[in-house]
C-alpha cells in the first residue's frame, strides 16, 4: 500500500510509520513539526523510518490543504491507498487555554485531510479519536454505543466533531472510515507533557510531581504497541469493508488509579516520589475504561501489555534519552 500518516513524526505516528515500512508498505509522513515540544525530539522519532527507501516526509500544516497538496506533489506522491489521520492539537488542559487553536487545527485540519483523501481518490480513512469524548461517563467500561454528547473540554469536543466530519465524508463520498478512540497511550517516545513521561522526568530530577484531586482518578493506560496493533488492523478493515463506517475503542481494558501509577513509576525508577497535591482540574475526567469487545469482533484486537511490564519498557527507553 501507499499510506499517508499525518502527524507521522509524533509519538504514535512515528511508531506506525516504522511498523508499516516493516510490512513492506510505502509511507509518507505529513508533519508540521509543531513547537509544542522540540523539533529535535521528532527528528529522533523519525531516525529509523528515514533509513527506508520507501519512506518520504512531507512538511506541511494539516490546516493548509493546498500547501499539503504541494508538499506531496513535490515528493512525487500520486495515488494514496489509505490516510491515517493522527495529527492534532492534543491534551485536555492546554485546550482550555487555547480553544480557538484547538478548533482550528482539529476541525479545519481534519476537514482538510478528508478533502485531501477525496481529491486524490483515496477511499480509505482511519481517524485518531480519543476516549475523552466519553466525558464523565457514569457507566463502565465505556462502550461505543454510550452517549457522547456531553464533552467536558474543548479537546474532547473537537475529537467528537472530527468523528462527525468523518461520517459526513463517508456518507457523501463513500469513504470507508474507522474512527479509533485511543485510551491514554504511553510507551517509548510518549509526549513529554503526558503524565507518565512528565512524572518520570520530575522524579528523576528530584522535583515534586503535581497530583490533582485526591489521587483516586483512574485511567485505562494503553501501551503503544497495542494501539499500533489496532491501527494496523483498522487499516486492513477499511480494505476488506468498502464503504464501512465504524467507531472503535482501543484500550487496555484495565484501569489504574493515579496513586498506583506513581507507585509503579517510582519503583521502576528507584526513587522516592515527592508529591504536590493540587485541586482537581476543569476538563479532567474521573476515570477511563475501554470496552474493547467491538475491536475484538471486527478485527481481532487483543491488548497484550499490562501496565506493569509497560512501565518497565518505558523506563528502559527513558534512561537512554538525551534530554
N, C-alpha and C positions, 0 to 999 in steps of 0.2 A: 504493500500500500504506500501511497504518498500522503503523509499525515502532517497537518498543521497543528502545532501545540502553542496556544497563546499563553503567555507567562512562562515560556519554556526555560528561562534562566532562573526561575524561582525554586522554592523548596520542592514542591511536588512535581512541578513541570520538568525540572532538570532530571529527576529520577525517572520520570516517564519517558523522556527522550532517550535515555540510555537503554531502558527496557525495550522500547520499540526498535531501536537500532540493533539490539542484540537478537531480535526476532527476524532481522533481515529487511525491515521496512526502511523507507526513506523518510526523513523527518526534517521539517522546517520549524524552527523555534521563532516565535514572534515575541519580542520583549522591548520595552522602552527604558529598562534599567531605571525605574522609578527610584528617587533618592530616599525612599522610606528607610532603606538601610544601604550600606555602602556598595557601590558597583563592584568593588574588588571581591566581595563575597559571592555575588552572582557569577562573576567571571570564573571563580574557582569551581562553582557548581557545574559549569559547562566544560571543565577540563577534559573529562572522559569522552563526552559526546563529540567534541571537536576533533578527536582522533579519527573519526569515521569519515570516509569519503561520501557517505550518504546523509551527512548532516549539514544543514545550512542555517545561518542565523540572519533573521530579518529584524533590523532595529526600527521600530515604529510604535506609535501610540495607538491603542485599540480604538480610541475615540475618532481618530483621523482615518476614515475609510479610504479616501483617495491616497493618502500617504502610505497606508499599509499595502494597498494595491501596487503602488510604485516600488516599494521595497521588495515585494515578491517578484515583480516583473524584472527588477534589476538583477535578481538571482536566477532568472530563467525559470521560475516556478510556473508551471502550467496548471493542468487539472489537479484537483485535490480529491482524494477518496473520502477523507473524514477530517473534520475540525474538532479538536478537543480544546474547549474554551475554559482555561483556568485563570487567565489574567483578571485581576480585580483589585480594588482597594479593599483590604481585609482588616478585620478587627472591629469588635463591638465598641470599645471605649473611644478609639480615635474617630469613629463615625459620629459620635455625639458632638465632637469638637468641629468636624468638617462635613456636615451633612450634605452641603451642596456639591462638594468634590466627590463624595461617595455616589451621589445620584448621577453625576456627570460620567464618571468612569464606569460604574457598574450597570447603568441603564443605557446611556448613549453608546458605551463601548460594546455591550452585549448586542445591541441592535446592529451596530456596525459590523460585528463579526458574523452575525446571522445573515446580513446583507452580502457580506463578502462571500460566504458559502453559496448563497443563491446566485450571485453574479458569476461565480466560477463553476457552476453546475455541480456543486458538491451536495449530495443528497443525504449526508450523514453528519450528525452534530451531537457531541457529548458536552454537557454543561456542568461545570463545577458549582453546585449549590452548597448549602450549609444547614446543619442542624439548628442553627439559630432561628430558622423560620418557624419552629415549633413554639417559640416563646416559653412562657412558664406553663407548659402543658401539664395538666394535673394527672393525666393517665401515663403510666409507664408499663413497658417500654413504648417509645414513640413509633407509631406506625404511619405509613404514607397516607392512610385514609383518615388520619386525625385532622381536625380543623387547623388551618394555619393562617387565619385572618386576623390575628392579634399580635403582630410582631412588636417587640419592645425596644428596638434600636433601629436607627436608620440603616445600618448594615443589614440587619435581618430583613427589613422591608425591601431593600434593593435586591436581595437574593430571591425573595419570593417573586418580586416583579420580573426578575430575569427568567424564572420558570414560566411565567405567563407569556413573556415575549417569545420564548422558545415554542410554546404551544401555538401561538399565533402563526409563526412561520411554518410549523408542522401543518396546521390547518389550511393555510393559503397556498403553500408551495410544495407540500408533500414530503418535507424533510422527515427522515427517521431520526428521532431525538430521544436521548436518555439524559435526564437531569439527575445528577448524583448528589445526594445530601451527605456531605462529609461530616463526621463526628470527630472533633478535636484531634487533628492529625499531628503526630510527633515522630521524631527519629532524626537521623543524621541530616544536616542542612536545615533543620527547623528554623523558622524566622526568629531572630533574636528577641523580638518583643513578646513572644508567646511564653506562657507560664513556665513550662519545663526548662526551656533554654534560659529564660531570664532568671529563674530561681537558681539554676545551677551556676551561672556566672556570678551572681551575688554571693552565693555560699562560698565559692572558691576564692572570692575576693575578701571574705571575712566581713561582709556587709549584711545588714538585716534584710530579710525578704518581706515584702508587703503582702499581708493576707487580709482580704476584705470579708467582713462579716464575722461569723463565729467559727469558720473552718469546716462547716458541715456541707457546703456546696459540693456537688459531685459531678464528674464528667465521665463520659464514655471515651476514654483515650484510645486512639486507633493508630497502630504502628504503620508507618508509611508503606511498607511492603504489602500490607493488607489492602490499603487504599489502591495501590498500583494494580494489584490483582483484580480489584473491582473495576477500575477504569478500563483495563485491557479487555475484560470480559464484556463491558458495556460497548466498547468499540466493535467487538465481534458481533454483539447482539444487533447493532444497527445494520450490519450487513445481512444477517440472517432474517431480519424482520423489517423489510422495506415499509415505509410509512408508519412505523410504530411511534408512539409517544408514551414514555414511561417516566415516572418519578420514583427513585430508588434510594433507600438508605444504605450508606456504607459506614459501618462502625464496628466496634469490638464486641458489642453486646454484653458489656460489663461496666459497671460504674465504680469509680474510685473517688472517695472523699478527698478534699483538698489536703487535709492533715495527713492522710495516708500517703498521698503523692510526695509531700515534703519529707516524710519519714523514709520512703524508698530512695529518693534522690540523695538525701543526706547520708544514708547508709552506704550507698554505692560510691559516693564521692569521699567518704571517710571524714566528714565534718560534723560539727555540732551546730545546727542552724540557729540563727538569731531571728526572731520573728517580730515584725512591727504590725500590730493589729490595727486595722482601719475600718471605717464604717462600710456597709455594703454599697456597691456602686450601681448607679442607674444603668439599666440596659443589660446587666448580668442576669442570666437565668439561674435558677436554683439547682437544676440538675439536667443532664442529658443522658439518654439511654436508648440505644438503637434497637428496634425490632428489624432484624436483617432477613426475616423469612422470605420476603419478596425477592431480594437479591439472590438468595439461595435457589429459589424456584426458577427464576428467569435465566440466570447464567452461572449457577453453581458456586456462588460466593461463599467462602468459608474462612473467616479470620483465623489466623494461626499463631499470632504473637500476643500473649497476655502482657499486662503492664510490667510485670517483674523482669522477664528477660528483655523486654523492650527498653526499659530504663538502663539496663546493663549495656546494651548495644549503643544507646545514645551517649552514655558516659564515655565509652571507648572512643567514639568519634570525637567528642568534645575535647578529650585530652590531646588529640592530635591537631586541633585547630590553632592557628597562629594568633588569633586576636582575642 
